[in-house]
């Protein structure tokens, strides 16, 4: 079962102090929006100016533009909740009655909120609701009749973003002078102020819904994603959207993405062919191979092609081949001028998660996910084999130290110490890796885990991941397998590409590693910095703490 279909919070002992006596029932936006039902807002520093431990309604000052921004969200059918740490209650700096007076004043100035969720505890209380713990986000989603993954939280410090991510919600950081620089660097989504955050939330929501649904019927759609397994997996929701609007979907992928392509729902046929302008270590362009690819694509008889790419790749060389193969409707994202190569030239700002970026291209081509299909990564059930019986019960932690790009792999000595720390904390650890990573997985697993290096193909790995209570992994394919299974991720994320685009999508996540390391945004395949500092400094104790934040206990299940 996916994490976003259950509510771990219900099984926990935290006390959430709900200041409002209004129950948050009622209908969500109709027709159902693709991405979000609700926006959760931090209070101090986000909605109103931060007056430490304020119990005085007269001192409530909204941030500039707050009322108009909130009214835009309300008009768009989004529900609103406040999620706020108020340790001043635990410390006796103000009373519950004073706090309710402050909240009444906030509503007088900013309009009504559908729910108020307050953590009254102090850090020392060890509760499950004080941000960055995810308890308030779970509670808010429940109050509003939705799931955390359909919520976006806006806040001004790292605790806010951490709480959102740990619940599988989106988090927008709106920095103020008190926000620490490292919190800004680590956040996947940053906006300059509350109105800008709201504008981008609404823009992303709009971008995945076609403005003009496709009128000409699509019999055969050709979709393209030509790089590695992770890239293919994050394009899955967009391919399902195309499949919902086409009778038949043919996927062109590269050799490195083939195993992932076999796992995607909605794909009827796969063509595998390398594209020399996409591959990181390309062979020379072979004119005969290109002519034969063009002929093969022509034989598909596609009446529409949707070419998905990463932000640093060009769709145009393939668009030319498709034109030469006689394809008349071609859609792609292109900042470069496409001339007559594209019929739909789509553009996306930097920072949008890859699955949404691809969904917005599908929308520009006239397609959206059908009702009931959430914008999450998913795999074909019939493509994932049963899990090997000798691995014991579900509830283990998977540690996957490697990556096809060594810059994004966890250093073996760090992975070894993580296994030791997890074992000491009572976790069963399975160490996974490809056939060429056996030496590393054997060494890492020797610290207290089970070595599964080279034992599975991608589908077999998906089966193992699906029964894990959490996956500890870098920015690589298995992180997206975990997202597809709804399994929480401790992301050891090398910042070579933006976390906001490539972090695990819509699944409870804790990010570790130095987001400000010099490899940031270099897209390097092998680490350009001696000592691989972005991940070599990860403290194994932080991994143990991250599992606790994600409600993964050492005793077995989650
Ligand atoms: Zn609390």
Boltz pocket constraint, residues with backbone or C-beta under 6 A from the ligand:
constraints:
  - pocket:
      binder: B
      contacts: [[A, 14], [A, 15], [A, 118], [A, 119], [A, 120], [A, 121], [A, 122], [A, 127], [A, 128], [A, 129], [A, 130]]
      max_distance: 6.0
